[in-house]
């Protein structure tokens, strides 16, 4: 079976083989291949594959809790907010690049 956690985003043309699990707030971009028994870390971003292995775009080093992130925002520290959260909630503009 495949486990997809709440808040995960699985894009089009992804291939998820049995036994894999997708963590909370993980993003699988177009054409991502996830092999058997592979655990996608919480909050990580993957796109495509290279020689049959998923290609990581970002892998977070820590997983902040929601309450910690909210407390940090109240104190002015916004380092725990995702790029989408910065644009959507804080109305900041963030440069996005097109990979060719």
N, C-alpha and C positions, 0 to 999 in steps of 0.2 A: 504494500500500500504506500501511498504518498501522503505526507503530512504537510499542510500549508497553514502556517500560523496566522492569527488575526493581524490585519494590517499589512500583510505581504502583498506585493504587486507582481503578478506574473504576466508578462507581455505576450504578444502573439508569436507563433512559431517556436515556442519553447518545447523542449523534450525533457520530461521528468521520468526517469526510470524508477522501478519499484524500490522501496526502502529508503528513498531520499526524504529529507525534511527541509522545509523552507522556514527560516526563522522570522520572528516578528519584525515588521518594517523592512524586510529584505526586498530588494528589487531585482527582478530578472528581466533584462532587456530582450529585445527581439532576437530570436534564434539561439537563445542560451540552451546549452545541453548540460543536464545534471545527471551524472552517472549513478549507478546503483549504490545504495548505502552512503550517499554523500550528504553531509549536514551543511546547509548554507547558514552562516552565522547571522544573528540578529543585526539588522541595520546595514548589512553589506549590500553592495551593488555589483551585479555580474552582467556581462553582455557577450554573446557569442560563445565560441569555443576555439581551442587551439590544440590540435592533435588529440581530440577526444576528451579534453579536460575543460571545465568551465573557465572562462577568462574573467578574473576579478577586476573591477574598476575601482572599488573602494572596499576596504574591510576595516570597520571601526575597532579601535583597541579596547574601548570600554563601552559598557552599556549603561547609560545613565537612566535612573528611574524617572518617571513622569513627574513625581512630586519634587525631585531634586532639580529637574530642568525648570519647573515653574518657579521654584525658590530662587534659582540663579537668574532667571529673567527679571524677577522683582528686584534683585540686587544690581541689575545692569549687566550681568554676565550672560551673553547669548551664544556661547560656544557650543552648547548642547543642542541647538536647534538645527534641524535638517535644512538643506538649501530650499526645499519647497516651503517649509515653515517660515523661513526668513521672508520669502516673497509674499506668501499668502497672508500670514498673520502680522508681520512687522512692516509690510509694504516696502521692503528693500528690493532694489534691483540687483540681480546676480548675473554675471556673464555666463552664458551657456555656449559651449563650443560644439560644432558639428564635426563628427568623426567621419572621414572619408576613406 
